Amino acid sequence: MLDIVIIGGGPIGLYAGVLASLHNLNGIIFEARDVKGGQLNLYPEKTVIDLPGHLSLTADEFEKLMEKQLLEKPNHPEIHMCESVDTFVKDGDHYIVKTREGEYQTRTILIASGMGNAQPRKPGLPGEDQYKNIIYALRDKSLCEGKKVVILGGGDSAVDMANLVVDLTASLSIVHRRNEFRAQSSSVEKLKASRAKIYVPYNTTALIGKDDRLTGVEITNNETQEKKILEADLLFVNFGMVPAQNDFPLEKNGMNIVTYDFFMTSLENVFAVGNTINYPGKVKNITCGMGEAVVAVTKIDQIINPGKNIPVHF
């Protein structure tokens, strides 16, 4: 019988595994993909600047540090890669967790699946699946070297990618449908000081190309209806991700799992943390999700070991 099953091997799931080992809880982490780190793997060279104690880390460096921290614990939860949890059912005082590979019995469950097996949001224009030089995740910035690059989007990932590659490119244009970017103000100021060409408020209204190669994009000003053609050797689309709907038998609000005290869900002893939940004041970033994991795993230890003197720090 397991003490805890953690669903998701992203940064919050890995940290929950670290906490589980500190609380001496016996468990398993299930990760549906063949890589750990969740959304960190979409932009491995992106700099993460809001982590305590670090001036900056790339997403890849941070994922490796998280994995190292977990694996160095002698009693860390097992990690089952490429094993997706289909559902779970209550059986007396525990749950049976079902995957395609088998069934597992556990006292508690912690869902840290983020957006699940999310897919990138596409422009919704003819040719988007035809052109091979449209990308949704930049895993190697050298791909942009010497190219005319167009980036679509106005959030942190789009602006950070622009700042990361602008000096490598022959030219870089970033297109956002609003007048103001949603990214951190310091990143936006850095972008504005660079040689990137900024087009706001513009929508992308057509993709231009031949055979399987994109050669340009048509953009239209939302206020004046003026149209422009931007040449492109590479188009990076960053409109966010479409979260995958899970079939877990829990109360939900849209795509988000509803949680109550200690981040327990509508099912007893089933908890959820990270980007799979939402509540007033929730901030969908790594450090917020880690704080939620601290609360949930501490409560799980109290459930597994009633009367135990639970440490508040280690």
Secondary structure in CASP SS format (residue, H / E / C, confidence):
PFRMAT SS
TARGET T0000
AUTHOR 0000-0000-0000
METHOD secondary structure of the structure
MODEL  1
M C 1.00
L E 1.00
D E 1.00
I E 1.00
V E 1.00
I E 1.00
I E 1.00
G C 1.00
G C 1.00
G C 1.00
P H 1.00
I H 1.00
G H 1.00
L H 1.00
Y H 1.00
A H 1.00
G H 1.00
V H 1.00
L H 1.00
A H 1.00
S H 1.00
L H 1.00
H C 1.00
N C 1.00
L C 1.00
N C 1.00
G E 1.00
I E 1.00
I E 1.00
F E 1.00
E E 1.00
A C 1.00
R C 1.00
D C 1.00
V C 1.00
K C 1.00
G C 1.00
G H 1.00
Q H 1.00
L H 1.00
N H 1.00
L H 1.00
Y C 1.00
P C 1.00
E C 1.00
K C 1.00
T E 1.00
V E 1.00
I C 1.00
D C 1.00
L C 1.00
P C 1.00
G C 1.00
H C 1.00
L C 1.00
S C 1.00
L E 1.00
T E 1.00
A H 1.00
D H 1.00
E H 1.00
F H 1.00
E H 1.00
K H 1.00
L H 1.00
M H 1.00
E H 1.00
K H 1.00
Q H 1.00
L H 1.00
L H 1.00
E C 1.00
K C 1.00
P C 1.00
N C 1.00
H C 1.00
P C 1.00
E E 1.00
I E 1.00
H E 1.00
M E 1.00
C C 1.00
E C 1.00
S C 1.00
V E 1.00
D E 1.00
T E 1.00
F E 1.00
V E 1.00
K E 1.00
D E 1.00
G C 1.00
D C 1.00
H E 1.00
Y E 1.00
I E 1.00
V E 1.00
K E 1.00
T E 1.00
R C 1.00
E C 1.00
G C 1.00
E E 1.00
Y E 1.00
Q E 1.00
T E 1.00
R E 1.00
T E 1.00
I E 1.00
L E 1.00
I E 1.00
A C 1.00
S C 1.00
G C 1.00
M C 1.00
G C 1.00
N C 1.00
A C 1.00
Q E 1.00
P E 1.00
R C 1.00
K C 1.00
P C 1.00
G C 1.00
L C 1.00
P C 1.00
G C 1.00
E C 1.00
D C 1.00
Q C 1.00
Y C 1.00
K C 1.00
N C 1.00
I E 1.00
I E 1.00
Y C 1.00
A C 1.00
L C 1.00
R C 1.00
D C 1.00
K H 1.00
S H 1.00
L H 1.00
C H 1.00
E C 1.00
G C 1.00
K C 1.00
K E 1.00
V E 1.00
V E 1.00
I E 1.00
L E 1.00
G C 1.00
G C 1.00
G C 1.00
D H 1.00
S H 1.00
A H 1.00
V H 1.00
D H 1.00
M H 1.00
A H 1.00
N H 1.00
L H 1.00
V H 1.00
V C 1.00
D C 1.00
L C 1.00
T C 1.00
A C 1.00
S E 1.00
L E 1.00
S E 1.00
I E 1.00
V E 1.00
H C 1.00
R C 1.00
R C 1.00
N C 1.00
E C 1.00
F C 1.00
R C 1.00
A C 1.00
Q C 1.00
S H 1.00
S H 1.00
S H 1.00
V H 1.00
E H 1.00
K H 1.00
L H 1.00
K H 1.00
A H 1.00
S C 1.00
R C 1.00
A C 1.00
K E 1.00
I E 1.00
Y E 1.00
V C 1.00
P C 1.00
Y E 1.00
N E 1.00
T E 1.00
T E 1.00
A E 1.00
L E 1.00
I E 1.00
G E 1.00
K E 1.00
D C 1.00
D C 1.00
R E 1.00
L E 1.00
T E 1.00
G E 1.00
V E 1.00
E E 1.00
I E 1.00
T E 1.00
N E 1.00
N C 1.00
E C 1.00
T C 1.00
Q C 1.00
E C 1.00
K E 1.00
K E 1.00
I E 1.00
L E 1.00
E E 1.00
A C 1.00
D C 1.00
L E 1.00
L E 1.00
F E 1.00
V E 1.00
N C 1.00
F C 1.00
G C 1.00
M E 1.00
V E 1.00
P C 1.00
A C 1.00
Q C 1.00
N C 1.00
D C 1.00
F C 1.00
P C 1.00
L C 1.00
E C 1.00
K E 1.00
N E 1.00
G C 1.00
M C 1.00
N E 1.00
I E 1.00
V C 1.00
T C 1.00
Y C 1.00
D H 1.00
F H 1.00
F H 1.00
M E 1.00
T C 1.00
S C 1.00
L C 1.00
E C 1.00
N C 1.00
V E 1.00
F E 1.00
A E 1.00
V C 1.00
G H 1.00
N H 1.00
T H 1.00
I E 1.00
N C 1.00
Y C 1.00
P C 1.00
G C 1.00
K C 1.00
V C 1.00
K C 1.00
N C 1.00
I H 1.00
T H 1.00
C H 1.00
G H 1.00
M H 1.00
G H 1.00
E H 1.00
A H 1.00
V H 1.00
V H 1.00
A H 1.00
V H 1.00
T H 1.00
K H 1.00
I H 1.00
D H 1.00
Q H 1.00
I H 1.00
I H 1.00
N C 1.00
P C 1.00
G C 1.00
K C 1.00
N C 1.00
I C 1.00
P C 1.00
V C 1.00
H C 1.00
F C 1.00
END
